[in-house]
Amino acid sequence: MKKISFQIIDWNGLTKTINQGHTGKSISQTIEYPGLRIRIVEYSAGYLADHWCQKGHIVYCIKGEVINEQENGDQFILKQGMSYIVTDDMSSHRSRTENKVKLLIVDGDFLKSD
């Protein structure tokens, strides 16, 4: 990963990208550096991801709560003020919501499983 000099990110000025889930939608704002991606993601009420994800993430719940479903059937609820972390290829997971949620998600090369 390259070094990043000090900078301020004004999330209010970043472009929003809308993606449809299996149900509902996600709205994301993304900053990318070599080997690092930082996003603010909002899921609508009734959102269900359209795929199982094996990517590693550090996720912080800013507002609301999200249900993290594991492909093996386990479920974990991430509430406001909580985080989860997982390395690439260590989980097959997807997000589901009952109400709106806002997350900070960080992922990148440092989470690769080697």
BAFI-3210 file (N, C-alpha, C; in Angstrom, 3 decimals, decimal comma, padded with zeros to 6 digits):
// residues 114
n [1|2|3|4|5|6|7|8|9|10|11|12|13|14|15|16|17|18|19|20|21|22|23|24|25|26|27|28|29|30|31|32|33|34|35|36|37|38|39|40|41|42|43|44|45|46|47|48|49|50|51|52|53|54|55|56|57|58|59|60|61|62|63|64|65|66|67|68|69|70|71|72|73|74|75|76|77|78|79|80|81|82|83|84|85|86|87|88|89|90|91|92|93|94|95|96|97|98|99|100|101|102|103|104|105|106|107|108|109|110|111|112|113|114]
n.u [000,840|000,533|001,849|-000,217|-000,779|-001,697|-005,084|-008,331|-011,553|-014,411|-017,336|-019,816|-019,588|-019,054|-019,698|-022,656|-023,393|-025,814|-027,000|-028,849|-030,194|-030,978|-033,440|-034,546|-032,151|-028,741|-026,792|-023,826|-020,756|-017,497|-014,014|-010,908|-007,686|-004,447|-004,675|-006,506|-009,805|-012,376|-015,580|-018,779|-021,791|-025,205|-028,005|-031,247|-034,476|-035,591|-033,591|-031,738|-028,796|-027,606|-025,874|-023,547|-020,840|-017,318|-015,312|-012,936|-013,600|-013,704|-016,174|-018,174|-020,972|-022,761|-025,323|-028,497|-029,271|-027,900|-028,369|-026,218|-025,939|-024,723|-023,554|-023,700|-025,897|-025,797|-026,501|-025,837|-026,355|-025,573|-025,369|-025,896|-022,869|-021,386|-018,949|-017,638|-015,148|-013,473|-011,374|-010,415|-011,998|-012,687|-015,247|-018,553|-020,778|-023,678|-025,605|-028,563|-031,471|-033,956|-034,791|-033,593|-030,020|-026,740|-023,396|-019,831|-017,354|-014,355|-011,932|-009,365|-006,050|-004,708|-006,347|-006,237|-006,136|-003,822]
n.v [-001,173|002,207|005,261|007,675|011,035|013,555|014,387|015,825|014,457|015,363|014,140|015,052|016,247|014,260|012,136|010,184|006,782|004,619|001,389|-001,476|-003,893|-007,373|-007,005|-003,715|-000,951|000,256|003,059|004,537|006,190|006,671|006,508|005,926|004,520|003,296|-000,059|000,338|000,973|003,135|003,593|005,203|003,803|003,524|001,623|000,947|000,635|-002,697|-003,841|-006,345|-007,896|-008,701|-010,760|-013,228|-012,340|-012,611|-010,981|-009,256|-007,011|-004,040|-002,927|-000,318|000,621|003,414|004,468|003,113|-000,372|-003,439|-006,637|-009,264|-011,874|-015,154|-017,519|-020,076|-020,054|-018,755|-015,712|-012,293|-009,352|-006,069|-003,190|000,374|001,997|-000,306|-002,671|-004,862|-007,186|-008,883|-011,132|-011,473|-014,137|-015,576|-015,737|-016,121|-013,863|-011,683|-008,637|-007,539|-005,582|-004,226|-001,686|001,601|001,968|003,173|002,891|002,785|001,575|-000,144|-001,505|-003,521|-004,298|-005,052|-006,824|-009,179|-012,755|-014,100]
n.w [000,000|-000,803|000,596|002,178|002,137|004,579|004,493|004,099|003,905|002,335|002,606|001,928|-000,540|-002,380|-005,195|-005,481|-005,851|-007,076|-006,483|-007,297|-005,133|-004,452|-003,353|-002,623|-002,371|-002,618|-001,717|-002,430|-001,568|-002,586|-001,911|-003,346|-003,125|-004,100|-003,401|-001,335|-000,253|000,673|001,920|002,267|002,871|002,263|002,980|001,797|003,418|003,737|002,186|000,444|-000,291|-003,574|-003,960|-002,624|-000,668|-000,575|000,105|002,165|004,882|006,905|008,867|010,043|011,819|011,356|011,600|012,416|011,839|010,604|009,210|009,068|007,049|006,917|004,573|005,553|007,159|009,635|011,445|012,122|013,951|013,331|015,064|015,524|016,238|016,429|015,103|012,521|011,417|008,813|007,042|003,580|001,837|004,135|004,906|003,705|002,986|003,267|003,179|004,871|005,443|007,649|008,175|007,172|006,913|007,696|006,823|007,395|005,406|005,042|002,978|001,446|000,190|002,525|003,797|002,480|002,152|001,637]
ca.u [000,000|001,283|001,634|-001,244|-000,530|-002,856|-006,115|-009,690|-012,539|-015,740|-018,279|-020,981|-019,357|-018,723|-020,748|-023,358|-023,681|-026,951|-026,988|-030,017|-029,959|-032,028|-034,536|-034,019|-031,001|-027,643|-026,239|-022,465|-019,763|-016,254|-012,676|-009,994|-006,245|-003,883|-004,770|-007,383|-011,086|-013,148|-016,921|-019,969|-022,842|-026,532|-028,938|-032,649|-035,279|-035,917|-032,484|-031,085|-027,725|-027,890|-024,802|-022,770|-019,543|-016,204|-014,290|-012,691|-014,057|-013,900|-017,458|-018,628|-022,362|-022,936|-026,724|-029,404|-028,706|-027,860|-028,265|-025,212|-026,246|-023,644|-024,085|-023,931|-027,133|-025,616|-026,855|-025,315|-026,920|-024,629|-026,142|-025,181|-021,729|-020,695|-018,130|-017,153|-013,979|-013,264|-010,355|-010,861|-012,210|-012,914|-016,686|-019,432|-021,757|-024,443|-026,309|-030,019|-031,977|-035,390|-034,900|-032,398|-028,775|-025,603|-022,176|-018,508|-016,739|-012,966|-011,363|-008,176|-005,040|-004,277|-007,267|-006,093|-005,850|-002,533]
ca.v [000,000|003,449|006,208|008,676|012,248|014,049|015,048|015,814|013,962|015,967|013,173|015,778|016,643|013,127|011,551|009,018|005,732|003,809|000,008|-002,253|-005,177|-008,333|-006,095|-002,454|-000,377|000,829|004,315|004,568|007,201|005,902|007,071|004,816|004,701|001,995|-001,059|000,751|001,562|003,617|003,935|005,399|003,073|003,545|000,635|001,300|-000,331|-003,868|-004,195|-007,645|-007,929|-009,593|-011,751|-013,583|-011,669|-013,245|-009,956|-008,790|-005,645|-003,491|-002,233|000,413|001,049|004,805|004,715|002,018|-001,703|-004,302|-008,061|-009,916|-013,289|-016,002|-018,545|-021,293|-019,878|-017,881|-014,304|-011,382|-008,006|-004,992|-002,011|001,645|002,014|-001,599|-002,970|-006,221|-007,281|-010,214|-011,216|-012,057|-015,580|-016,204|-015,718|-015,840|-013,074|-010,654|-007,719|-007,419|-004,576|-004,011|-000,233|002,221|001,872|003,893|002,202|003,126|000,298|-000,035|-002,766|-003,339|-005,351|-005,471|-007,867|-010,380|-013,937|-014,623]
ca.w [000,000|-000,882|001,677|001,901|002,903|005,312|003,703|004,635|002,947|002,496|002,068|001,404|-001,921|-003,242|-006,032|-004,938|-006,821|-006,660|-006,960|-006,896|-004,501|-004,802|-003,026|-002,120|-003,078|-001,839|-002,208|-001,894|-001,910|-002,511|-002,095|-003,610|-003,206|-004,450|-002,350|-000,245|-000,641|001,816|001,431|003,082|002,163|002,869|002,448|002,005|004,169|002,924|001,289|000,482|-001,293|-004,701|-004,090|-001,447|-000,782|000,123|000,291|003,527|005,180|008,237|008,747|011,223|011,655|011,754|011,957|012,115|012,045|009,434|009,496|008,237|006,868|006,454|003,681|006,344|007,907|010,792|011,261|013,131|013,821|013,590|015,452|015,580|017,146|016,394|013,926|012,299|010,549|008,253|006,002|002,317|001,725|005,442|005,160|002,576|003,709|002,559|004,073|004,780|006,376|007,826|008,065|006,594|007,672|007,119|007,223|006,894|005,035|004,602|002,530|000,632|000,107|003,851|004,241|001,647|002,959|001,143]
c.u [000,887|000,971|000,608|-000,949|-001,821|-003,828|-007,465|-010,624|-013,872|-016,746|-019,493|-020,821|-019,078|-019,944|-021,345|-023,676|-024,798|-026,845|-028,225|-029,562|-030,954|-033,370|-033,896|-032,825|-029,943|-027,197|-024,851|-021,673|-018,415|-015,030|-011,759|-008,559|-005,678|-003,951|-005,701|-008,655|-011,846|-014,496|-017,860|-021,084|-024,126|-027,381|-030,351|-033,309|-035,610|-034,832|-032,035|-030,055|-028,032|-026,811|-024,226|-021,369|-018,489|-015,078|-014,144|-013,128|-013,802|-015,144|-017,806|-020,038|-022,533|-024,342|-027,574|-028,810|-028,840|-027,711|-027,260|-025,519|-025,006|-024,257|-024,368|-025,189|-027,009|-026,018|-026,311|-025,912|-025,866|-025,452|-025,256|-024,078|-020,942|-019,912|-018,005|-015,972|-013,867|-012,208|-010,969|-010,969|-012,414|-014,404|-017,398|-020,655|-022,527|-025,212|-027,798|-030,459|-033,489|-035,683|-033,617|-031,201|-027,688|-024,326|-020,932|-017,816|-015,338|-012,518|-010,157|-007,216|-004,623|-005,190|-007,199|-005,663|-004,525|-002,739]
c.v [001,238|004,331|007,248|009,881|012,700|014,734|014,909|015,330|014,610|015,047|013,865|016,141|015,493|012,608|010,327|008,063|004,862|002,433|-000,702|-003,543|-006,183|-007,678|-004,835|-001,974|000,076|002,108|004,438|005,757|006,558|006,770|005,868|005,313|003,349|001,041|-000,734|001,383|001,915|004,084|004,305|004,760|003,172|002,490|001,099|000,290|-001,487|-004,277|-005,633|-007,658|-008,972|-010,650|-012,080|-013,018|-012,429|-012,254|-009,608|-007,344|-005,318|-002,634|-001,588|000,922|002,453|005,050|003,516|000,680|-002,526|-005,742|-008,649|-011,400|-013,996|-017,102|-019,863|-021,191|-019,007|-016,446|-013,491|-010,003|-006,999|-003,733|-000,779|001,588|000,712|-001,754|-004,471|-006,152|-008,717|-010,116|-011,808|-013,575|-016,308|-016,292|-015,505|-015,172|-012,139|-009,837|-007,711|-006,381|-004,664|-002,531|000,309|002,045|002,646|003,308|002,903|001,793|000,558|-001,420|-002,489|-004,504|-005,887|-006,572|-009,124|-011,558|-014,601|-015,947]
c.w [000,000|000,313|001,235|002,769|003,589|004,361|004,387|003,536|003,268|001,823|001,459|-000,067|-002,878|-003,994|-005,357|-006,083|-006,270|-007,299|-006,442|-006,239|-005,048|-004,500|-002,473|-002,919|-002,084|-002,527|-001,586|-002,410|-001,634|-002,733|-002,316|-003,714|-003,650|-003,252|-001,203|-000,807|000,632|001,287|002,574|002,260|002,962|002,177|002,764|002,931|003,227|001,943|001,527|-000,637|-002,359|-004,905|-002,712|-001,658|000,010|000,419|001,770|003,694|006,641|008,094|010,082|010,945|012,233|012,284|011,560|012,500|010,780|009,901|008,522|008,208|006,356|005,593|004,416|007,223|009,149|010,445|012,429|012,882|014,242|013,846|015,488|016,640|017,172|015,091|013,742|011,353|010,071|007,146|004,733|002,433|003,063|005,788|003,836|003,187|002,781|003,591|003,788|005,801|006,509|007,659|007,444|007,518|006,935|007,709|006,679|006,641|004,482|004,160|001,655|000,753|001,488|004,422|003,392|002,519|002,608|000,530]
res [m|k|k|i|s|f|q|i|i|d|w|n|g|l|t|k|t|i|n|q|g|h|t|g|k|s|i|s|q|t|i|e|y|p|g|l|r|i|r|i|v|e|y|s|a|g|y|l|a|d|h|w|c|q|k|g|h|i|v|y|c|i|k|g|e|v|i|n|e|q|e|n|g|d|q|f|i|l|k|q|g|m|s|y|i|v|t|d|d|m|s|s|h|r|s|r|t|e|n|k|v|k|l|l|i|v|d|g|d|f|l|k|s|d]
***
